[in-house]
Amino acid sequence: MKLHALLKHLRRHGCFLKREGGSHSLWTNPNTGRIEAVPRHKEISDKLAIKICRSLSIPDPK
């Protein structure tokens, strides 16, 4: 999955960028207060994308 598509999916479900790190960005879901690190690679594996979404309590990307 492309990073751009994952970030669009996160925003669509109410998540927002909390802060930038060295090689990761921290995204948070304000409804649950959960925070997850998202690597800044052009391509993210589907398994990792699903793990990020489940950790933030949003639906899996299609």
Predicted model as a PDB file, atoms N, CA, C, CB and O in Angstrom, pLDDT in the B-factor column:
MODEL        1                                                                  
ATOM      1  N   MET A   1       0.851  -1.170   0.000  1.00 95.00           N  
ATOM      2  CA  MET A   1       0.000   0.000   0.000  1.00 95.00           C  
ATOM      3  C   MET A   1       0.895   1.231   0.000  1.00 95.00           C  
ATOM      4  CB  MET A   1      -0.967  -0.001   1.221  1.00 95.00           C  
ATOM      5  O   MET A   1       1.921   1.263   0.681  1.00 95.00           O  
ATOM      6  N   LYS A   2       0.512   2.221  -0.748  1.00 96.00           N  
ATOM      7  CA  LYS A   2       1.261   3.475  -0.807  1.00 96.00           C  
ATOM      8  C   LYS A   2       1.038   4.270   0.487  1.00 96.00           C  
ATOM      9  CB  LYS A   2       0.835   4.316  -2.049  1.00 96.00           C  
ATOM     10  O   LYS A   2      -0.050   4.247   1.063  1.00 96.00           O  
ATOM     11  N   LEU A   3       2.072   4.962   0.927  1.00 96.00           N  
ATOM     12  CA  LEU A   3       1.979   5.770   2.137  1.00 96.00           C  
ATOM     13  C   LEU A   3       0.870   6.806   2.005  1.00 96.00           C  
ATOM     14  CB  LEU A   3       3.320   6.457   2.429  1.00 96.00           C  
ATOM     15  O   LEU A   3       0.106   7.021   2.946  1.00 96.00           O  
ATOM     16  N   HIS A   4       0.777   7.449   0.845  1.00 97.00           N  
ATOM     17  CA  HIS A   4      -0.239   8.478   0.625  1.00 97.00           C  
ATOM     18  C   HIS A   4      -1.649   7.917   0.837  1.00 97.00           C  
ATOM     19  CB  HIS A   4      -0.109   9.058  -0.792  1.00 97.00           C  
ATOM     20  O   HIS A   4      -2.495   8.580   1.438  1.00 97.00           O  
ATOM     21  N   ALA A   5      -1.900   6.721   0.354  1.00 97.00           N  
ATOM     22  CA  ALA A   5      -3.224   6.097   0.502  1.00 97.00           C  
ATOM     23  C   ALA A   5      -3.520   5.786   1.966  1.00 97.00           C  
ATOM     24  CB  ALA A   5      -3.309   4.807  -0.339  1.00 97.00           C  
ATOM     25  O   ALA A   5      -4.652   5.961   2.418  1.00 97.00           O  
ATOM     26  N   LEU A   6      -2.521   5.328   2.707  1.00 97.00           N  
ATOM     27  CA  LEU A   6      -2.726   5.034   4.134  1.00 97.00           C  
ATOM     28  C   LEU A   6      -3.019   6.311   4.910  1.00 97.00           C  
ATOM     29  CB  LEU A   6      -1.490   4.328   4.727  1.00 97.00           C  
ATOM     30  O   LEU A   6      -3.928   6.330   5.741  1.00 97.00           O  
ATOM     31  N   LEU A   7      -2.268   7.374   4.657  1.00 97.00           N  
ATOM     32  CA  LEU A   7      -2.489   8.629   5.372  1.00 97.00           C  
ATOM     33  C   LEU A   7      -3.864   9.206   5.056  1.00 97.00           C  
ATOM     34  CB  LEU A   7      -1.400   9.643   5.017  1.00 97.00           C  
ATOM     35  O   LEU A   7      -4.521   9.766   5.934  1.00 97.00           O  
ATOM     36  N   LYS A   8      -4.296   9.074   3.822  1.00 97.00           N  
ATOM     37  CA  LYS A   8      -5.631   9.532   3.432  1.00 97.00           C  
ATOM     38  C   LYS A   8      -6.701   8.739   4.197  1.00 97.00           C  
ATOM     39  CB  LYS A   8      -5.834   9.383   1.894  1.00 97.00           C  
ATOM     40  O   LYS A   8      -7.694   9.305   4.654  1.00 97.00           O  
ATOM     41  N   HIS A   9      -6.487   7.431   4.329  1.00 98.00           N  
ATOM     42  CA  HIS A   9      -7.420   6.565   5.060  1.00 98.00           C  
ATOM     43  C   HIS A   9      -7.469   6.974   6.543  1.00 98.00           C  
ATOM     44  CB  HIS A   9      -7.001   5.067   4.922  1.00 98.00           C  
ATOM     45  O   HIS A   9      -8.545   7.017   7.138  1.00 98.00           O  
ATOM     46  N   LEU A  10      -6.312   7.272   7.132  1.00 97.00           N  
ATOM     47  CA  LEU A  10      -6.270   7.679   8.534  1.00 97.00           C  
ATOM     48  C   LEU A  10      -7.032   8.987   8.743  1.00 97.00           C  
ATOM     49  CB  LEU A  10      -4.815   7.832   9.004  1.00 97.00           C  
ATOM     50  O   LEU A  10      -7.815   9.114   9.684  1.00 97.00           O  
ATOM     51  N   ARG A  11      -6.795   9.960   7.854  1.00 97.00           N  
ATOM     52  CA  ARG A  11      -7.489  11.259   7.971  1.00 97.00           C  
ATOM     53  C   ARG A  11      -9.000  11.100   7.809  1.00 97.00           C  
ATOM     54  CB  ARG A  11      -6.955  12.251   6.917  1.00 97.00           C  
ATOM     55  O   ARG A  11      -9.780  11.731   8.523  1.00 97.00           O  
ATOM     56  N   ARG A  12      -9.399  10.256   6.869  1.00 97.00           N  
ATOM     57  CA  ARG A  12     -10.822  10.047   6.592  1.00 97.00           C  
ATOM     58  C   ARG A  12     -11.554   9.505   7.823  1.00 97.00           C  
ATOM     59  CB  ARG A  12     -10.996   9.083   5.409  1.00 97.00           C  
ATOM     60  O   ARG A  12     -12.750   9.743   7.993  1.00 97.00           O  
ATOM     61  N   HIS A  13     -10.836   8.780   8.673  1.00 97.00           N  
ATOM     62  CA  HIS A  13     -11.450   8.192   9.861  1.00 97.00           C  
ATOM     63  C   HIS A  13     -11.145   8.984  11.135  1.00 97.00           C  
ATOM     64  CB  HIS A  13     -10.978   6.762  10.027  1.00 97.00           C  
ATOM     65  O   HIS A  13     -11.267   8.457  12.240  1.00 97.00           O  
ATOM     66  N   GLY A  14     -10.750  10.246  10.978  1.00 97.00           N  
ATOM     67  CA  GLY A  14     -10.627  11.154  12.117  1.00 97.00           C  
ATOM     68  C   GLY A  14      -9.276  11.213  12.793  1.00 97.00           C  
ATOM     69  O   GLY A  14      -9.125  11.926  13.785  1.00 97.00           O  
ATOM     70  N   CYS A  15      -8.292  10.494  12.297  1.00 98.00           N  
ATOM     71  CA  CYS A  15      -6.961  10.532  12.903  1.00 98.00           C  
ATOM     72  C   CYS A  15      -6.195  11.758  12.393  1.00 98.00           C  
ATOM     73  CB  CYS A  15      -6.174   9.226  12.591  1.00 98.00           C  
ATOM     74  O   CYS A  15      -6.478  12.283  11.317  1.00 98.00           O  
ATOM     75  N   PHE A  16      -5.228  12.194  13.186  1.00 97.00           N  
ATOM     76  CA  PHE A  16      -4.419  13.327  12.746  1.00 97.00           C  
ATOM     77  C   PHE A  16      -2.981  13.146  13.185  1.00 97.00           C  
ATOM     78  CB  PHE A  16      -4.981  14.644  13.294  1.00 97.00           C  
ATOM     79  O   PHE A  16      -2.686  12.373  14.096  1.00 97.00           O  
ATOM     80  N   LEU A  17      -2.082  13.878  12.519  1.00 97.00           N  
ATOM     81  CA  LEU A  17      -0.655  13.825  12.802  1.00 97.00           C  
ATOM     82  C   LEU A  17      -0.380  14.524  14.119  1.00 97.00           C  
ATOM     83  CB  LEU A  17       0.162  14.468  11.661  1.00 97.00           C  
ATOM     84  O   LEU A  17      -0.711  15.697  14.287  1.00 97.00           O  
ATOM     85  N   LYS A  18       0.225  13.803  15.053  1.00 97.00           N  
ATOM     86  CA  LYS A  18       0.560  14.389  16.345  1.00 97.00           C  
ATOM     87  C   LYS A  18       1.919  15.074  16.275  1.00 97.00           C  
ATOM     88  CB  LYS A  18       0.555  13.314  17.446  1.00 97.00           C  
ATOM     89  O   LYS A  18       2.056  16.231  16.674  1.00 97.00           O  
ATOM     90  N   ARG A  19       2.944  14.347  15.757  1.00 96.00           N  
ATOM     91  CA  ARG A  19       4.267  14.945  15.600  1.00 96.00           C  
ATOM     92  C   ARG A  19       5.108  14.086  14.669  1.00 96.00           C  
ATOM     93  CB  ARG A  19       4.966  15.108  16.970  1.00 96.00           C  
ATOM     94  O   ARG A  19       4.795  12.923  14.414  1.00 96.00           O  
ATOM     95  N   GLU A  20       6.174  14.679  14.173  1.00 95.00           N  
ATOM     96  CA  GLU A  20       7.128  13.983  13.316  1.00 95.00           C  
ATOM     97  C   GLU A  20       8.284  13.504  14.167  1.00 95.00           C  
ATOM     98  CB  GLU A  20       7.628  14.898  12.166  1.00 95.00           C  
ATOM     99  O   GLU A  20       8.720  14.200  15.084  1.00 95.00           O  
ATOM    100  N   GLY A  21       8.778  12.321  13.865  1.00 89.00           N  
ATOM    101  CA  GLY A  21       9.949  11.785  14.550  1.00 89.00           C  
ATOM    102  C   GLY A  21      11.090  11.670  13.564  1.00 89.00           C  
ATOM    103  O   GLY A  21      11.063  12.298  12.506  1.00 89.00           O  
ATOM    104  N   GLY A  22      12.093  10.875  13.897  1.00 89.00           N  
ATOM    105  CA  GLY A  22      13.245  10.703  13.027  1.00 89.00           C  
ATOM    106  C   GLY A  22      12.882   9.998  11.735  1.00 89.00           C  
ATOM    107  O   GLY A  22      13.093  10.537  10.649  1.00 89.00           O  
ATOM    108  N   SER A  23      12.338   8.797  11.847  1.00 92.00           N  
ATOM    109  CA  SER A  23      11.971   8.040  10.654  1.00 92.00           C  
ATOM    110  C   SER A  23      10.503   7.633  10.660  1.00 92.00           C  
ATOM    111  CB  SER A  23      12.841   6.809  10.533  1.00 92.00           C  
ATOM    112  O   SER A  23      10.044   6.926   9.763  1.00 92.00           O  
ATOM    113  N   HIS A  24       9.767   8.085  11.682  1.00 96.00           N  
ATOM    114  CA  HIS A  24       8.351   7.757  11.805  1.00 96.00           C  
ATOM    115  C   HIS A  24       7.557   9.022  12.105  1.00 96.00           C  
ATOM    116  CB  HIS A  24       8.124   6.695  12.908  1.00 96.00           C  
ATOM    117  O   HIS A  24       8.096  10.014  12.596  1.00 96.00           O  
ATOM    118  N   SER A  25       6.278   8.965  11.801  1.00 97.00           N  
ATOM    119  CA  SER A  25       5.343  10.021  12.181  1.00 97.00           C  
ATOM    120  C   SER A  25       4.387   9.423  13.201  1.00 97.00           C  
ATOM    121  CB  SER A  25       4.569  10.600  10.931  1.00 97.00           C  
ATOM    122  O   SER A  25       3.981   8.270  13.060  1.00 97.00           O  
ATOM    123  N   LEU A  26       4.024  10.178  14.215  1.00 97.00           N  
ATOM    124  CA  LEU A  26       3.087   9.690  15.217  1.00 97.00           C  
ATOM    125  C   LEU A  26       1.696  10.211  14.887  1.00 97.00           C  
ATOM    126  CB  LEU A  26       3.518  10.124  16.643  1.00 97.00           C  
ATOM    127  O   LEU A  26       1.475  11.419  14.793  1.00 97.00           O  
ATOM    128  N   TRP A  27       0.763   9.283  14.714  1.00 98.00           N  
ATOM    129  CA  TRP A  27      -0.620   9.597  14.411  1.00 98.00           C  
ATOM    130  C   TRP A  27      -1.479   9.218  15.597  1.00 98.00           C  
ATOM    131  CB  TRP A  27      -1.092   8.872  13.134  1.00 98.00           C  
ATOM    132  O   TRP A  27      -1.197   8.235  16.283  1.00 98.00           O  
ATOM    133  N   THR A  28      -2.522   9.988  15.845  1.00 98.00           N  
ATOM    134  CA  THR A  28      -3.394   9.721  16.978  1.00 98.00           C  
ATOM    135  C   THR A  28      -4.857   9.719  16.553  1.00 98.00           C  
ATOM    136  CB  THR A  28      -3.165  10.752  18.077  1.00 98.00           C  
ATOM    137  O   THR A  28      -5.257  10.396  15.607  1.00 98.00           O  
ATOM    138  N   ASN A  29      -5.631   8.941  17.280  1.00 97.00           N  
ATOM    139  CA  ASN A  29      -7.079   8.914  17.097  1.00 97.00           C  
ATOM    140  C   ASN A  29      -7.672   9.657  18.298  1.00 97.00           C  
ATOM    141  CB  ASN A  29      -7.641   7.421  16.981  1.00 97.00           C  
ATOM    142  O   ASN A  29      -7.619   9.139  19.414  1.00 97.00           O  
ATOM    143  N   PRO A  30      -8.232  10.847  18.105  1.00 96.00           N  
ATOM    144  CA  PRO A  30      -8.731  11.630  19.244  1.00 96.00           C  
ATOM    145  C   PRO A  30      -9.915  10.979  19.949  1.00 96.00           C  
ATOM    146  CB  PRO A  30      -9.128  13.007  18.780  1.00 96.00           C  
ATOM    147  O   PRO A  30     -10.165  11.271  21.118  1.00 96.00           O  
ATOM    148  N   ASN A  31     -10.646  10.107  19.268  1.00 95.00           N  
ATOM    149  CA  ASN A  31     -11.794   9.442  19.884  1.00 95.00           C  
ATOM    150  C   ASN A  31     -11.366   8.428  20.934  1.00 95.00           C  
ATOM    151  CB  ASN A  31     -12.635   8.757  18.822  1.00 95.00           C  
ATOM    152  O   ASN A  31     -12.052   8.247  21.940  1.00 95.00           O  
ATOM    153  N   THR A  32     -10.227   7.759  20.704  1.00 95.00           N  
ATOM    154  CA  THR A  32      -9.771   6.726  21.637  1.00 95.00           C  
ATOM    155  C   THR A  32      -8.522   7.146  22.399  1.00 95.00           C  
ATOM    156  CB  THR A  32      -9.500   5.436  20.891  1.00 95.00           C  
ATOM    157  O   THR A  32      -8.204   6.554  23.430  1.00 95.00           O  
ATOM    158  N   GLY A  33      -7.807   8.160  21.911  1.00 96.00           N  
ATOM    159  CA  GLY A  33      -6.581   8.603  22.546  1.00 96.00           C  
ATOM    160  C   GLY A  33      -5.377   7.734  22.208  1.00 96.00           C  
ATOM    161  O   GLY A  33      -4.299   7.934  22.766  1.00 96.00           O  
ATOM    162  N   ARG A  34      -5.540   6.785  21.315  1.00 96.00           N  
ATOM    163  CA  ARG A  34      -4.449   5.884  20.949  1.00 96.00           C  
ATOM    164  C   ARG A  34      -3.488   6.578  19.981  1.00 96.00           C  
ATOM    165  CB  ARG A  34      -5.006   4.587  20.317  1.00 96.00           C  
ATOM    166  O   ARG A  34      -3.897   7.393  19.154  1.00 96.00           O  
ATOM    167  N   ILE A  35      -2.210   6.238  20.102  1.00 97.00           N  
ATOM    168  CA  ILE A  35      -1.160   6.805  19.262  1.00 97.00           C  
ATOM    169  C   ILE A  35      -0.410   5.661  18.591  1.00 97.00           C  
ATOM    170  CB  ILE A  35      -0.189   7.702  20.095  1.00 97.00           C  
ATOM    171  O   ILE A  35      -0.136   4.641  19.223  1.00 97.00           O  
ATOM    172  N   GLU A  36      -0.077   5.827  17.314  1.00 97.00           N  
ATOM    173  CA  GLU A  36       0.642   4.786  16.571  1.00 97.00           C  
ATOM    174  C   GLU A  36       1.701   5.431  15.679  1.00 97.00           C  
ATOM    175  CB  GLU A  36      -0.344   3.931  15.719  1.00 97.00           C  
ATOM    176  O   GLU A  36       1.475   6.486  15.086  1.00 97.00           O  
ATOM    177  N   ALA A  37       2.852   4.784  15.597  1.00 97.00           N  
ATOM    178  CA  ALA A  37       3.935   5.250  14.729  1.00 97.00           C  
ATOM    179  C   ALA A  37       3.711   4.732  13.312  1.00 97.00           C  
ATOM    180  CB  ALA A  37       5.318   4.788  15.269  1.00 97.00           C  
ATOM    181  O   ALA A  37       3.421   3.552  13.113  1.00 97.00           O  
ATOM    182  N   VAL A  38       3.849   5.618  12.334  1.00 97.00           N  
ATOM    183  CA  VAL A  38       3.709   5.259  10.923  1.00 97.00           C  
ATOM    184  C   VAL A  38       5.038   5.561  10.247  1.00 97.00           C  
ATOM    185  CB  VAL A  38       2.521   6.041  10.233  1.00 97.00           C  
ATOM    186  O   VAL A  38       5.473   6.712  10.228  1.00 97.00           O  
ATOM    187  N   PRO A  39       5.700   4.530   9.684  1.00 96.00           N  
ATOM    188  CA  PRO A  39       6.987   4.780   9.034  1.00 96.00           C  
ATOM    189  C   PRO A  39       6.824   5.640   7.784  1.00 96.00           C  
ATOM    190  CB  PRO A  39       7.663   3.458   8.673  1.00 96.00           C  
ATOM    191  O   PRO A  39       5.785   5.603   7.123  1.00 96.00           O  
ATOM    192  N   ARG A  40       7.863   6.413   7.467  1.00 94.00           N  
ATOM    193  CA  ARG A  40       7.808   7.266   6.286  1.00 94.00           C  
ATOM    194  C   ARG A  40       8.545   6.599   5.130  1.00 94.00           C  
ATOM    195  CB  ARG A  40       8.412   8.653   6.584  1.00 94.00           C  
ATOM    196  O   ARG A  40       9.623   7.036   4.727  1.00 94.00           O  
ATOM    197  N   HIS A  41       7.944   5.537   4.607  1.00 94.00           N  
ATOM    198  CA  HIS A  41       8.444   4.852   3.425  1.00 94.00           C  
ATOM    199  C   HIS A  41       7.426   5.059   2.316  1.00 94.00           C  
ATOM    200  CB  HIS A  41       8.693   3.327   3.698  1.00 94.00           C  
ATOM    201  O   HIS A  41       6.245   5.268   2.594  1.00 94.00           O  
ATOM    202  N   LYS A  42       7.859   5.006   1.078  1.00 94.00           N  
ATOM    203  CA  LYS A  42       6.917   5.186  -0.029  1.00 94.00           C  
ATOM    204  C   LYS A  42       5.896   4.066  -0.070  1.00 94.00           C  
ATOM    205  CB  LYS A  42       7.660   5.259  -1.357  1.00 94.00           C  
ATOM    206  O   LYS A  42       4.734   4.286  -0.412  1.00 94.00           O  
ATOM    207  N   GLU A  43       6.330   2.868   0.278  1.00 96.00           N  
ATOM    208  CA  GLU A  43       5.465   1.686   0.227  1.00 96.00           C  
ATOM    209  C   GLU A  43       5.424   1.065   1.625  1.00 96.00           C  
ATOM    210  CB  GLU A  43       5.977   0.644  -0.842  1.00 96.00           C  
ATOM    211  O   GLU A  43       6.461   0.887   2.264  1.00 96.00           O  
ATOM    212  N   ILE A  44       4.212   0.735   2.096  1.00 96.00           N  
ATOM    213  CA  ILE A  44       4.025   0.104   3.399  1.00 96.00           C  
ATOM    214  C   ILE A  44       3.328  -1.223   3.161  1.00 96.00           C  
ATOM    215  CB  ILE A  44       3.201   1.017   4.379  1.00 96.00           C  
ATOM    216  O   ILE A  44       2.368  -1.290   2.393  1.00 96.00           O  
ATOM    217  N   SER A  45       3.801  -2.280   3.810  1.00 96.00           N  
ATOM    218  CA  SER A  45       3.197  -3.596   3.602  1.00 96.00           C  
ATOM    219  C   SER A  45       1.745  -3.582   4.079  1.00 96.00           C  
ATOM    220  CB  SER A  45       4.004  -4.695   4.345  1.00 96.00           C  
ATOM    221  O   SER A  45       1.377  -2.834   4.985  1.00 96.00           O  
ATOM    222  N   ASP A  46       0.938  -4.420   3.451  1.00 96.00           N  
ATOM    223  CA  ASP A  46      -0.483  -4.493   3.806  1.00 96.00           C  
ATOM    224  C   ASP A  46      -0.667  -4.936   5.251  1.00 96.00           C  
ATOM    225  CB  ASP A  46      -1.221  -5.453   2.867  1.00 96.00           C  
ATOM    226  O   ASP A  46      -1.558  -4.441   5.942  1.00 96.00           O  
ATOM    227  N   LYS A  47       0.170  -5.870   5.718  1.00 97.00           N  
ATOM    228  CA  LYS A  47       0.064  -6.338   7.105  1.00 97.00           C  
ATOM    229  C   LYS A  47       0.319  -5.202   8.088  1.00 97.00           C  
ATOM    230  CB  LYS A  47       1.054  -7.485   7.362  1.00 97.00           C  
ATOM    231  O   LYS A  47      -0.382  -5.080   9.093  1.00 97.00           O  
ATOM    232  N   LEU A  48       1.316  -4.371   7.803  1.00 97.00           N  
ATOM    233  CA  LEU A  48       1.627  -3.250   8.685  1.00 97.00           C  
ATOM    234  C   LEU A  48       0.506  -2.219   8.656  1.00 97.00           C  
ATOM    235  CB  LEU A  48       2.959  -2.599   8.283  1.00 97.00           C  
ATOM    236  O   LEU A  48       0.159  -1.656   9.695  1.00 97.00           O  
ATOM    237  N   ALA A  49      -0.064  -1.963   7.485  1.00 97.00           N  
ATOM    238  CA  ALA A  49      -1.169  -1.009   7.375  1.00 97.00           C  
ATOM    239  C   ALA A  49      -2.363  -1.480   8.197  1.00 97.00           C  
ATOM    240  CB  ALA A  49      -1.579  -0.819   5.900  1.00 97.00           C  
ATOM    241  O   ALA A  49      -3.007  -0.676   8.872  1.00 97.00           O  
ATOM    242  N   ILE A  50      -2.664  -2.775   8.147  1.00 97.00           N  
ATOM    243  CA  ILE A  50      -3.771  -3.333   8.929  1.00 97.00           C  
ATOM    244  C   ILE A  50      -3.474  -3.206  10.418  1.00 97.00           C  
ATOM    245  CB  ILE A  50      -4.019  -4.814   8.554  1.00 97.00           C  
ATOM    246  O   ILE A  50      -4.360  -2.857  11.197  1.00 97.00           O  
ATOM    247  N   LYS A  51      -2.228  -3.489  10.825  1.00 97.00           N  
ATOM    248  CA  LYS A  51      -1.848  -3.383  12.231  1.00 97.00           C  
ATOM    249  C   LYS A  51      -1.991  -1.953  12.737  1.00 97.00           C  
ATOM    250  CB  LYS A  51      -0.415  -3.868  12.432  1.00 97.00           C  
ATOM    251  O   LYS A  51      -2.473  -1.731  13.848  1.00 97.00           O  
ATOM    252  N   ILE A  52      -1.572  -0.976  11.919  1.00 97.00           N  
ATOM    253  CA  ILE A  52      -1.678   0.437  12.303  1.00 97.00           C  
ATOM    254  C   ILE A  52      -3.152   0.818  12.484  1.00 97.00           C  
ATOM    255  CB  ILE A  52      -1.005   1.351  11.233  1.00 97.00           C  
ATOM    256  O   ILE A  52      -3.511   1.459  13.472  1.00 97.00           O  
ATOM    257  N   CYS A  53      -3.995   0.428  11.539  1.00 97.00           N  
ATOM    258  CA  CYS A  53      -5.412   0.776  11.612  1.00 97.00           C  
ATOM    259  C   CYS A  53      -6.085   0.123  12.811  1.00 97.00           C  
ATOM    260  CB  CYS A  53      -6.125   0.366  10.329  1.00 97.00           C  
ATOM    261  O   CYS A  53      -6.880   0.764  13.499  1.00 97.00           O  
ATOM    262  N   ARG A  54      -5.781  -1.128  13.063  1.00 97.00           N  
ATOM    263  CA  ARG A  54      -6.386  -1.816  14.220  1.00 97.00           C  
ATOM    264  C   ARG A  54      -5.917  -1.195  15.527  1.00 97.00           C  
ATOM    265  CB  ARG A  54      -6.041  -3.318  14.202  1.00 97.00           C  
ATOM    266  O   ARG A  54      -6.694  -1.083  16.475  1.00 97.00           O  
ATOM    267  N   SER A  55      -4.663  -0.795  15.582  1.00 97.00           N  
ATOM    268  CA  SER A  55      -4.137  -0.163  16.784  1.00 97.00           C  
ATOM    269  C   SER A  55      -4.817   1.179  17.051  1.00 97.00           C  
ATOM    270  CB  SER A  55      -2.629   0.027  16.661  1.00 97.00           C  
ATOM    271  O   SER A  55      -5.017   1.561  18.204  1.00 97.00           O  
ATOM    272  N   LEU A  56      -5.173   1.899  15.969  1.00 97.00           N  
ATOM    273  CA  LEU A  56      -5.865   3.183  16.115  1.00 97.00           C  
ATOM    274  C   LEU A  56      -7.381   3.021  16.197  1.00 97.00           C  
ATOM    275  CB  LEU A  56      -5.513   4.096  14.954  1.00 97.00           C  
ATOM    276  O   LEU A  56      -8.107   4.012  16.274  1.00 97.00           O  
ATOM    277  N   SER A  57      -7.862   1.779  16.181  1.00 96.00           N  
ATOM    278  CA  SER A  57      -9.291   1.453  16.292  1.00 96.00           C  
ATOM    279  C   SER A  57     -10.115   2.048  15.145  1.00 96.00           C  
ATOM    280  CB  SER A  57      -9.838   1.955  17.628  1.00 96.00           C  
ATOM    281  O   SER A  57     -11.190   2.606  15.363  1.00 96.00           O  
ATOM    282  N   ILE A  58      -9.596   1.920  13.928  1.00 97.00           N  
ATOM    283  CA  ILE A  58     -10.353   2.335  12.743  1.00 97.00           C  
ATOM    284  C   ILE A  58     -10.452   1.134  11.804  1.00 97.00           C  
ATOM    285  CB  ILE A  58      -9.673   3.566  12.023  1.00 97.00           C  
ATOM    286  O   ILE A  58      -9.692   0.179  11.967  1.00 97.00           O  
ATOM    287  N   PRO A  59     -11.359   1.148  10.831  1.00 97.00           N  
ATOM    288  CA  PRO A  59     -11.503   0.003   9.917  1.00 97.00           C  
ATOM    289  C   PRO A  59     -10.230  -0.242   9.093  1.00 97.00           C  
ATOM    290  CB  PRO A  59     -12.692   0.231   8.974  1.00 97.00           C  
ATOM    291  O   PRO A  59      -9.469   0.680   8.798  1.00 97.00           O  
ATOM    292  N   ASP A  60     -10.030  -1.497   8.739  1.00 96.00           N  
ATOM    293  CA  ASP A  60      -8.891  -1.865   7.888  1.00 96.00           C  
ATOM    294  C   ASP A  60      -9.019  -1.196   6.537  1.00 96.00           C  
ATOM    295  CB  ASP A  60      -8.796  -3.395   7.718  1.00 96.00           C  
ATOM    296  O   ASP A  60     -10.127  -1.014   6.034  1.00 96.00           O  
ATOM    297  N   PRO A  61      -7.885  -0.826   5.942  1.00 92.00           N  
ATOM    298  CA  PRO A  61      -7.927  -0.249   4.592  1.00 92.00           C  
ATOM    299  C   PRO A  61      -8.334  -1.314   3.575  1.00 92.00           C  
ATOM    300  CB  PRO A  61      -6.552   0.361   4.213  1.00 92.00           C  
ATOM    301  O   PRO A  61      -8.010  -2.490   3.739  1.00 92.00           O  
ATOM    302  N   LYS A  62      -9.024  -0.912   2.556  1.00 82.00           N  
ATOM    303  CA  LYS A  62      -9.489  -1.864   1.526  1.00 82.00           C  
ATOM    304  C   LYS A  62      -8.413  -2.082   0.509  1.00 82.00           C  
ATOM    305  CB  LYS A  62     -10.767  -1.364   0.834  1.00 82.00           C  
ATOM    306  O   LYS A  62      -8.604  -2.846  -0.438  1.00 82.00           O  
TER     307      LYS A  62                                                      
ENDMDL                                                                          
END                                                                             
